Amino acid sequence: MHIYIQQKLQEAVRQTFPDASLTNVVVRPCPDPRFGDYQSNAIMGIAKERKLNPRQAATDVLAHLDVTDCCETPEIAGAGFLNFRVKPEALARAIAAPLEGAPLFFQPVAKPRTIVIDFSSPNVAKPMHIGHIRSTALGDALARLNRKLGHRVITDNHIGDWGTQFGLLTVGWKSQLDRASLETDALGEMERLYKSVTAAADADPGVREAARQELVKLQSGDPTNLEIWGRMIDLSQVQFDEIYGRLGVQFDHTLGESFYNPELKRVVQELVGKGIARESQGAVCVFSEGVLNPKEDPFLVQKDGEWSPNPALIQKADGAANYATTDLATLEYRWNTWQPDDVIYVTDGRQQLHFRQLFNAWQRWHPELREGMQLHHVWFGSITGDDGKPYKTRSGETVKLAGVLDEAQERAFAVASSKNPDLPEAQRREIARVVGVGAVKYADLSPNRQSDYVFSWDKMLSLQGNTAPYLQYAYARIRSVFRKAGAEAGLNPGLIQLRHADELGLAKRLVRFGLSMEAAASEHRPNYLCLYLYELAGDFARFYESCPVLKSEGAERNTRLVLCELTGRVLKEGLNLLGIEVLEQM
């Protein structure tokens, strides 16, 4: 609906002001429904550029604008806003379209982009913890949204499978390994080895030196150490895949840090050769090039009122590379392999400086790609307890993600059993799985990603408020309507008559589904889609309360069943885009 009005407005602007850019001639939902359904403030900017009266400019544009087939006469408001009210019959045509095979209130993009999304990225030999739900759920939702809109999306799980920790782990593997524990809980056993050897190395320089030697042997290709290292990766991946299976997350590629190891020395040499990096106290670092405002320069930091160097280390004094070097090699590989238009990194906010330095160094290394490949750091806040501190166990340990999913399902099973004790246990277990996992993911996706949020079982599993169970229940409720309607629920797209205010309100919300998808994808904020679905469910609840469905007849009954059907479709599709399943019965 808004796209059609927008296209008509752009054509009217082109006729009125042939030299005007149409980039900002957009139509958006009106923030206050009292003034209309859609609104555009584009004419104000065009008038300002030409030093014209904005209301007169708007009047001139309206002379070339014909939207009588879908809207009442557009109104000029304030300093030049254009307000549009959609006619009920046009709205009826719009909601009929998906029943006749059209996309569900969205249009695929005209110019698809190739988008690489780097997310989740757990470390080998360590169990995934609750913090991983943030990157994993957010990255997966962005991948689903962009794919649905028609973009070519490539997902890459850049796992931590190389570095200093493997020297410590190899010492532990050779001297302390409990093979029985390795069989029952591989990641738990490897985490125990790491903690044990790290503590020993902190107390005894000899252990630290032994770990260094084991790492050197690994990096030099020692067969025994390579075999141990490979075993650690394989065992870790098995447990990672189990978690991803429960979350419904898949990756196109899992290219860990070790994949790029052969390129690191060349990367350093090229950066030095181009004058981007230089030696400093035996190490090699990237320094400021001195062209940015100091406040915007990631290689400067303010100390005692003065700006001081804040270099990025790309090679340690002992010749070893680090994250920055690997990430530069990764970017080069991604460009050479996929030629992406966008590369999106989904990590926590503590890595903001790293990515600012990385992006700056990359653009200096490959200035010809500055416009060709856009780099985005999509960062997020922390999960906290009620005390505002990072969410931990009572003993202060990191909360394991598998344990969170287990508890979510058990809590959901208890609720399902209390509400539907007569259902077979297998069915209650399935309800618990869908509701429990969905609740955890939605609790993470629904807040502003840059804000911290408090982990609360009661809130996330509630059937009230902006939660996954509330939306899943709304969908199940709709499906129950059709079970009751039975064979009489045939839908006629040519017999839709929107008359009641709540029918109109629900229909107007439905046709804005695509807008919420586009906003969530373009701004990397799935919470926009969460809010839309919550508001849709609220509109449906009001409609269902005031507009009897099964007791109505004729065109009215058909219209209301159509609204039920389309609301169910949008809820299901919207939750699927967030990686959340629905149930026919709860």
LUMSE-30654 format. One line per 4 residues: their letters; for each residue x negated, y negated, z of C-alpha. Coordinates in Angstrom, 2 decimals. Each point is the difference from the previous one (the first is absolute). Layout:
N
A = X Y Z | ...
END
This chain:
586
MHIY = 0.00 0.00 0.00 | -2.61 -2.58 1.06 | -2.24 0.96 -2.94 | 2.77 -0.73 -2.49
IQQK = 0.72 -3.40 1.59 | -3.73 -0.73 0.13 | -0.46 0.81 -3.69 | 2.90 -2.28 -0.90
LQEA = -1.45 -2.79 2.15 | -3.44 0.38 -1.57 | 1.51 -0.29 -3.47 | 1.87 -3.17 1.04
VRQT = -3.21 -1.50 1.42 | -1.86 0.89 -3.22 | 2.61 -1.86 -2.03 | 0.01 -3.00 2.33
FPDA = -3.75 -0.24 0.71 | -1.83 1.92 -2.78 | -3.43 -0.60 1.55 | 0.95 1.18 3.51
SLTN = -1.54 3.15 1.46 | 2.61 2.62 0.77 | -2.16 1.80 2.58 | 1.72 -1.65 2.94
VVVR = 3.49 -0.04 -1.51 | 1.34 2.71 2.25 | 3.33 0.78 1.61 | 0.23 1.33 3.53
PCPD = 2.81 0.89 2.43 | 1.51 -3.09 1.57 | -1.12 -0.18 3.68 | 3.44 -1.25 1.03
PRFG = 2.91 1.86 -1.67 | 2.24 -3.04 0.55 | -1.83 -1.69 -2.88 | 0.00 2.93 -2.41
DYQS = -1.48 3.37 -0.76 | -3.18 -1.05 -1.82 | -2.06 -3.15 -0.12 | -2.90 -1.61 -1.87
NAIM = -2.11 -3.00 0.94 | -2.09 0.16 -3.19 | 1.43 -3.16 -1.55 | -1.29 -2.10 2.90
GIAK = -3.61 0.94 -0.81 | 0.49 -0.60 -3.72 | 1.53 -3.42 0.70 | -2.81 -0.95 2.38
ERKL = -2.64 0.81 -2.63 | 1.76 -2.35 -2.43 | 0.95 -2.64 2.55 | 3.69 0.52 -0.74
NPRQ = 3.06 -0.12 2.24 | 0.40 3.68 1.03 | 3.79 -0.09 0.08 | 0.08 -1.50 -3.49
AATD = -2.50 2.62 -1.17 | 2.23 2.71 1.48 | 3.00 -1.50 -1.78 | -1.90 0.04 -3.31
VLAH = -0.95 3.67 0.50 | 3.61 0.94 0.83 | 1.06 -1.44 -3.35 | -1.93 2.84 -1.64
LDVT = 0.92 2.70 2.53 | 2.85 2.38 -0.68 | 0.59 2.62 2.71 | 3.78 0.03 -0.20
DCCE = -0.02 3.74 -0.63 | -1.34 0.67 3.49 | 0.23 -3.16 2.13 | 2.29 -2.81 0.98
TPEI = -1.18 -3.43 -1.18 | -3.47 -0.52 1.57 | -0.21 -2.78 2.58 | -2.75 -2.57 0.54
AGAG = -0.78 -0.44 3.68 | -2.34 -2.21 1.98 | -2.98 -1.33 -1.91 | 0.51 2.31 -2.96
FLNF = 0.73 3.53 1.18 | 2.08 2.10 -2.35 | 2.50 2.29 1.74 | 1.72 2.93 -1.69
RVKP = 3.11 1.91 1.08 | 0.51 3.40 -1.61 | 3.45 0.87 -1.30 | 1.55 3.14 1.52
EALA = 0.53 1.55 -3.45 | -3.71 -0.51 -0.83 | -0.94 1.56 3.30 | 2.28 2.95 -0.81
RAIA = -1.82 0.48 -3.32 | -3.37 -0.15 1.78 | 0.86 2.69 2.53 | 1.54 2.18 -2.71
APLE = -3.27 0.09 -1.96 | -1.85 2.59 2.15 | 3.02 2.31 -0.23 | -0.45 -0.11 -3.77
GAPL = -3.70 0.85 0.07 | -1.71 -3.37 0.56 | -2.82 -0.33 2.57 | 1.16 -0.51 3.58
FFQP = 0.17 -3.82 0.11 | -3.59 -0.58 -1.12 | -1.88 -0.40 -3.25 | -3.39 1.63 -0.66
VAKP = -2.75 -2.56 -0.51 | -0.53 -1.24 -3.55 | -3.81 0.17 0.28 | -1.12 2.93 2.18
RTIV = -3.26 -0.40 1.90 | -2.50 2.65 1.01 | -0.25 -0.06 3.79 | -2.47 1.95 2.15
IDFS = 1.09 0.34 3.63 | -2.62 1.03 2.57 | 1.66 1.12 3.23 | -0.01 2.35 3.01
SPNV = -3.76 0.83 -0.13 | -0.50 2.19 3.08 | -3.47 1.07 1.13 | -1.12 3.59 -0.47
AKPM = -0.35 1.99 3.25 | 2.38 -2.29 1.89 | 3.74 0.58 0.51 | 2.27 -2.60 -1.54
HIGH = 1.26 -2.33 2.73 | 3.10 -2.15 0.30 | -1.76 -2.94 -1.63 | -0.14 1.98 -3.24
IRST = 3.79 -0.16 -0.31 | -0.31 -3.69 -0.85 | -2.30 0.29 -3.01 | 1.58 3.26 -1.15
ALGD = 3.66 -1.07 0.15 | -0.66 -3.47 -1.39 | -2.22 1.18 -2.86 | 2.44 2.75 -0.96
ALAR = 2.95 -2.44 -0.01 | -1.90 -2.44 -2.23 | -0.87 2.83 -2.38 | 3.64 1.16 -0.17
LNRK = 1.32 -3.54 -0.52 | -2.44 -0.89 -2.77 | 0.54 3.31 -1.79 | 3.77 -0.49 0.12
LGHR = -0.38 -3.46 -1.51 | -1.91 1.53 -2.90 | -3.64 -0.65 0.86 | -2.76 2.58 -0.48
VITD = -1.07 0.81 3.56 | -3.13 1.95 0.98 | -0.33 0.96 3.68 | -3.42 0.77 1.47
NHIG = -0.71 1.31 3.49 | -3.52 -1.33 0.66 | -0.85 2.34 2.88 | -2.99 -0.52 2.30
DWGT = -2.14 3.02 -0.87 | -3.55 -1.37 0.16 | -2.20 -1.86 2.46 | -1.74 0.08 3.37
QFGL = 2.68 2.01 1.79 | -0.89 3.11 -2.01 | -3.47 0.17 1.54 | 1.60 0.10 3.45
LTVG = 2.65 2.49 -1.13 | -2.59 2.32 -1.54 | -1.99 0.08 3.25 | 3.20 0.95 1.82
WKSQ = 1.04 2.54 -2.62 | -3.34 1.82 0.24 | -0.25 -0.04 3.79 | 3.44 -0.22 1.60
LDRA = 2.60 1.26 -2.50 | 2.90 1.98 1.47 | 1.12 2.05 -2.99 | 3.24 1.12 1.64
SLET = 1.00 -3.63 0.55 | -1.04 -0.80 -3.56 | 2.47 2.58 -1.25 | 2.91 -1.27 2.09
DALG = -0.63 -3.78 -0.11 | -2.84 -0.94 -2.33 | 0.29 -3.76 0.36 | 0.34 0.23 3.77
EMER = -3.17 2.11 0.18 | -1.96 -2.33 -2.27 | 1.15 -3.00 2.01 | -1.22 1.76 3.15
LYKS = -3.40 0.63 -1.61 | -0.30 -3.61 -1.09 | 0.82 -1.39 3.44 | -2.32 2.46 1.74
VTAA = -3.02 -0.66 -2.23 | 0.59 -3.75 -0.06 | -0.05 -0.08 3.81 | -3.16 2.13 0.01
ADAD = -1.65 -2.25 -2.59 | 0.79 -3.10 2.06 | -1.74 1.60 2.98 | -2.89 1.69 -1.82
PGVR = -1.97 -1.61 -2.87 | -1.12 3.50 -0.98 | 3.56 0.98 -0.88 | 0.41 -3.23 -1.98
EAAR = -3.17 0.82 -1.97 | 1.22 3.55 -0.62 | 3.25 -1.39 -1.41 | -1.95 -2.37 -2.25
QELV = -2.08 2.88 -1.33 | 3.09 2.09 -0.71 | 1.48 -2.94 -1.91 | -3.18 -0.39 -2.06
KLQS = 0.12 3.70 -0.84 | 3.64 -0.34 -1.08 | -0.78 -3.02 -2.16 | -2.97 1.85 -1.50
GDPT = 2.19 2.92 -1.07 | -0.89 2.61 2.63 | 2.19 3.03 -0.88 | 0.90 0.88 3.60
NLEI = 1.00 -3.54 0.94 | 1.89 -0.46 -3.27 | 1.94 3.21 0.73 | 0.89 -1.19 3.52
WGRM = 1.01 -3.41 -1.34 | 2.16 1.58 -2.70 | 1.67 2.23 2.57 | 0.82 -3.06 2.13
IDLS = 1.61 -1.71 -2.99 | 2.04 3.05 -0.98 | 1.28 0.60 3.53 | 0.85 -3.69 0.41
QVQF = 1.85 -0.13 -3.31 | 2.18 2.94 0.99 | 1.24 -1.86 3.07 | 0.26 -3.32 -1.86
DEIY = 2.15 1.69 -2.65 | 2.23 1.46 2.71 | 0.67 -3.52 1.32 | 0.53 -1.40 -3.50
GRLG = 2.39 2.84 -0.74 | 2.09 -0.89 3.03 | -0.02 -3.66 -1.02 | 0.82 0.77 -3.64
VQFD = -3.12 -1.83 -1.19 | -2.04 1.02 -3.04 | -3.17 -1.41 -1.57 | -1.16 0.02 -3.59
HTLG = -3.63 0.09 1.13 | -1.96 0.63 3.19 | -3.41 -1.46 -0.79 | -1.95 -0.33 3.23
ESFY = -3.02 -2.16 0.75 | -2.37 2.83 -0.98 | 1.31 -0.10 -3.58 | -1.71 -3.36 -0.54
NPEL = -3.27 0.87 1.72 | -2.01 0.51 -3.21 | 0.73 -3.58 -1.12 | -0.93 -1.91 3.15
KRVV = -3.70 -0.65 -0.68 | 0.85 -1.31 -3.48 | 2.67 -2.30 1.43 | -2.51 -1.50 2.43
QELV = -2.60 -0.41 -2.76 | 2.50 -1.80 -2.26 | 1.11 -2.36 2.75 | -3.61 -0.84 0.80
GKGI = -0.84 -0.34 -3.68 | 2.84 -2.49 -0.52 | -1.03 -2.03 3.04 | 3.21 0.84 1.85
ARES = -1.84 1.93 2.74 | -3.45 -0.39 1.51 | -2.26 1.56 2.62 | 0.40 -1.16 3.60
QGAV = -2.01 1.52 2.88 | -0.47 3.22 -1.96 | 3.67 0.32 -0.91 | 1.78 -1.19 -3.17
CVFS = 2.91 -2.41 0.42 | 2.40 -2.12 -2.03 | -0.11 -3.66 1.07 | 2.14 -3.02 -0.80
EGVL = -0.55 -1.51 -3.43 | 0.87 -3.41 1.43 | 2.81 -0.96 -2.37 | 3.06 0.51 2.22
NPKE = 1.37 -2.21 2.72 | -1.64 1.37 3.19 | 3.43 0.79 1.48 | 0.76 2.23 -3.01
DPFL = -3.46 1.55 -0.28 | -0.04 3.55 1.45 | -3.79 -0.08 0.27 | -0.05 -2.93 2.43
VQKD = 1.03 -0.14 3.64 | 0.32 -2.99 2.30 | -2.27 0.06 3.04 | -0.45 -2.91 2.39
GEWS = 1.65 -2.35 -2.46 | -2.21 1.00 -2.93 | 0.43 2.40 -2.90 | -2.42 2.92 0.14
PNPA = -0.64 2.96 -2.34 | 2.32 2.98 0.44 | -1.44 2.44 -2.57 | 1.45 3.30 -1.15
LIQK = -2.38 2.91 0.50 | -0.27 2.27 -3.06 | -3.16 1.92 0.88 | -1.40 0.62 3.46
ADGA = -3.68 -0.35 0.82 | -0.36 3.81 -0.14 | 1.32 0.02 -3.58 | 3.49 1.28 0.84
ANYA = 3.07 -1.58 -1.59 | 3.22 -0.90 1.82 | 3.71 -0.65 -0.56 | -0.52 -3.14 -2.09
TTDL = -2.33 1.79 -2.41 | 2.38 2.94 -0.37 | 2.99 -2.31 -0.51 | -1.81 -1.90 -2.76
ATLE = -0.84 3.28 -1.74 | 3.63 1.06 0.45 | 1.29 -3.16 -1.66 | -2.34 0.50 -2.93
YRWN = 1.16 3.61 -0.40 | 3.65 -1.04 0.13 | -0.51 -2.63 -2.67 | -1.96 2.31 -2.29
TWQP = 2.47 2.87 0.47 | 3.44 -1.64 0.13 | -0.41 -3.70 -0.99 | 2.53 -1.02 2.66
DDVI = 1.73 -3.37 0.01 | 0.25 0.19 3.80 | -1.85 1.83 2.75 | 1.80 0.01 3.34
YVTD = -1.73 0.95 3.25 | 2.30 0.83 2.92 | -1.91 -0.23 3.30 | 0.28 -1.58 3.43
GRQQ = -0.61 -3.70 0.51 | -3.38 0.50 1.67 | -1.50 0.61 -3.44 | 0.97 -3.38 -1.45
LHFR = -3.56 -1.36 0.01 | -1.35 3.17 -1.62 | 2.41 -0.29 -2.91 | -0.52 -3.74 -0.43
QLFN = -3.73 0.67 -0.31 | 0.58 3.02 -2.24 | 2.27 -1.88 -2.41 | -2.38 -2.97 -0.16
AWQR = -3.04 2.21 -0.63 | 1.87 1.97 -2.69 | 1.03 -3.15 -1.86 | -3.58 -1.28 0.06
WHPE = -1.26 3.38 -1.23 | 2.61 0.23 -2.79 | 1.18 -3.58 -0.69 | 1.44 1.11 -3.35
LREG = 2.64 2.00 1.92 | 1.01 -2.81 2.35 | 3.33 -0.40 -1.79 | 0.23 3.53 -1.39
MQLH = 0.28 1.91 3.29 | 1.82 -1.59 2.92 | -1.06 1.17 3.47 | 2.40 0.02 2.95
HVWF = -0.57 0.78 3.66 | 3.37 0.99 1.44 | -0.74 -0.05 3.70 | 2.13 0.86 3.00
GSIT = 0.12 -0.49 3.76 | -0.22 2.50 2.84 | 2.40 2.39 1.68 | 0.17 -0.89 3.68
GDDG = 1.49 1.29 3.21 | 2.34 -1.98 2.22 | -3.07 -1.72 1.50 | -0.95 -1.50 -3.35
KPYK = -3.19 2.07 -0.17 | -0.76 2.62 -2.69 | 2.26 3.02 0.45 | -1.91 2.77 1.83
TRSG = 0.73 3.12 2.01 | 0.19 -0.32 3.79 | -3.59 1.18 0.20 | -1.08 -2.71 -2.42
ETVK = -0.49 2.34 -2.97 | 1.02 -0.78 -3.57 | 3.51 1.29 -0.73 | -0.11 2.76 -2.63
LAGV = 2.35 -0.50 -2.95 | 1.00 3.68 -0.10 | 1.08 -0.25 3.64 | 2.09 -3.10 -0.74
LDEA = 1.81 1.78 -2.83 | 0.56 3.06 2.21 | 1.49 -2.08 2.79 | 2.16 -2.00 -2.41
QERA = 1.50 3.21 -1.33 | 0.58 1.47 3.46 | 1.71 -3.18 1.18 | 2.15 -0.06 -3.14
FAVA = 0.82 3.69 0.48 | 1.24 -0.71 3.53 | 2.29 -2.75 -1.33 | 1.24 2.15 -2.91
SSKN = 0.72 2.88 2.38 | 1.96 -2.20 2.40 | 2.11 -1.52 -2.79 | 0.45 3.14 -2.14
PDLP = -0.46 3.03 2.30 | 2.03 2.21 -2.35 | -2.36 -0.43 -2.94 | -2.43 2.89 -0.62
EAQR = -3.41 -0.60 1.57 | -1.73 0.02 -3.41 | 2.24 -2.83 -1.16 | -0.61 -1.98 3.20
REIA = -3.77 0.52 -0.48 | 0.24 -1.35 -3.54 | 1.96 -3.02 1.19 | -2.63 -0.54 2.69
RVVG = -2.83 0.19 -2.55 | 1.56 -2.52 -2.38 | 1.13 -2.38 2.75 | -3.15 0.28 2.12
VGAV = -2.54 -0.56 -2.77 | 2.17 -2.67 -1.61 | 0.31 -1.85 3.30 | -3.78 -0.16 0.47
KYAD = -0.62 -1.23 -3.55 | 2.81 -2.57 0.04 | -1.09 -1.38 3.38 | -3.35 -0.73 -1.63
LSPN = 1.34 -1.42 -3.27 | 2.84 -2.19 1.29 | -2.01 -2.68 1.87 | -2.16 -2.62 -1.69
RQSD = -3.11 2.06 -0.74 | -2.33 -2.71 1.29 | 1.62 0.03 3.43 | -0.75 2.42 2.81
YVFS = 2.98 2.08 1.04 | 0.87 1.86 3.19 | 0.35 3.76 -0.30 | 3.40 0.92 1.47
WDKM = 1.64 3.41 -0.29 | 3.37 -1.36 1.10 | 0.02 -2.74 -2.62 | -1.23 2.05 -2.96
LSLQ = 2.43 2.89 0.58 | 3.01 -2.20 0.72 | 3.13 0.30 -2.14 | 0.51 -3.74 0.51
GNTA = -2.00 -2.85 -1.48 | -2.61 -0.15 -2.75 | -1.19 3.62 0.20 | -0.28 2.96 -2.35
PYLQ = 2.59 2.07 1.92 | 2.53 -2.84 -0.38 | -0.53 -0.09 -3.77 | -0.06 3.78 -0.30
YAYA = 3.24 0.19 1.96 | 1.56 -2.63 -2.30 | -0.88 2.19 -2.98 | 1.34 3.16 1.66
RIRS = 3.21 -1.84 0.86 | 0.48 -0.90 -3.67 | -0.52 3.59 -1.06 | 2.65 1.09 2.50
VFRK = 2.46 -2.34 -1.76 | -0.49 1.92 -3.23 | 0.31 3.35 1.76 | 3.38 -1.14 1.27
AGAE = 1.00 -1.45 -3.37 | -0.85 3.28 -1.72 | 0.89 0.41 -3.65 | 2.01 -3.22 0.08
AGLN = -3.17 -2.06 0.19 | -0.39 -0.47 -3.75 | -1.51 -3.43 -0.68 | 1.21 -2.19 -2.85
PGLI = -2.50 -2.79 -0.80 | 2.61 -1.71 -2.17 | 2.47 -0.34 2.85 | -1.86 -2.15 2.55
QLRH = 1.88 -2.94 1.50 | -1.81 -1.93 2.72 | 2.56 -1.94 2.02 | -0.65 0.31 3.72
ADEL = -2.71 -2.28 1.43 | -1.92 2.97 1.43 | 0.16 1.82 -3.35 | -1.54 -3.05 -1.63
GLAK = -2.59 -0.38 2.75 | -1.13 3.61 -0.30 | -0.14 -0.18 -3.80 | -2.11 -3.17 0.14
RLVR = -2.42 1.70 2.36 | -0.26 3.07 -2.23 | -1.01 -1.94 -3.11 | -2.90 -1.58 1.93
FGLS = -1.74 3.33 0.52 | -2.48 -0.68 -2.80 | -0.92 -3.39 1.45 | -0.94 1.62 3.29
MEAA = -2.09 2.61 -1.82 | -1.85 -2.63 -2.00 | -0.70 -2.16 3.04 | -1.21 2.96 2.07
ASEH = -2.35 1.11 -2.78 | -1.35 -3.38 -1.07 | -0.71 -1.18 3.54 | -1.06 3.44 1.28
RPNY = 2.67 -0.16 2.72 | 2.31 3.03 0.22 | 1.71 -1.67 2.96 | 1.91 -2.10 -2.56
LCLY = 1.58 3.19 -1.31 | 0.65 1.23 3.56 | 1.87 -3.21 0.81 | 2.01 0.25 -3.22
LYEL = 1.08 3.58 0.79 | 0.94 -0.97 3.56 | 2.12 -2.90 -1.27 | 1.57 2.27 -2.63
AGDF = 0.95 2.52 2.69 | 1.52 -2.83 2.03 | 2.01 -1.22 -2.98 | 1.20 3.55 -0.60
ARFY = 1.08 0.38 3.62 | 2.09 -3.19 -0.27 | 1.48 1.11 -3.31 | 0.84 3.46 1.33
ESCP = 1.69 -1.50 3.06 | 2.14 -2.50 -1.90 | 0.64 1.87 -3.26 | 1.55 3.47 0.43
VLKS = -1.45 2.29 -2.63 | 1.82 3.33 0.07 | 3.35 -1.55 0.92 | -0.08 -2.39 -2.98
EGAE = 1.34 0.86 -3.44 | -0.53 -0.67 -3.69 | -2.55 -2.62 -1.08 | -0.56 -1.04 3.61
RNTR = -0.94 3.54 1.04 | -2.25 0.38 -3.05 | -1.73 -3.30 0.72 | -0.66 0.90 3.59
LVLC = -1.29 3.45 -0.85 | -2.31 -1.60 -2.58 | -1.34 -2.34 2.68 | -0.55 2.96 2.32
ELTG = -1.78 1.97 -2.73 | -2.30 -2.86 -0.98 | -0.81 -0.89 3.60 | -0.98 3.62 0.57
RVLK = -2.18 0.00 -3.11 | -1.78 -3.20 0.99 | -0.55 1.15 3.59 | -1.42 3.30 -1.23
EGLN = -2.21 -1.62 -2.64 | -1.13 -2.77 2.32 | -0.97 2.42 2.76 | -1.74 2.23 -2.55
LLGI = -2.09 -3.00 -1.08 | -1.07 -0.26 3.64 | -0.84 3.72 0.05 | 3.00 0.88 2.17
EVLE = 2.46 2.83 -0.65 | 3.77 -0.02 0.53 | 2.48 2.63 1.16 | 3.43 0.93 -1.26
QM = 1.10 0.60 3.60 | -1.29 -1.20 3.37
END
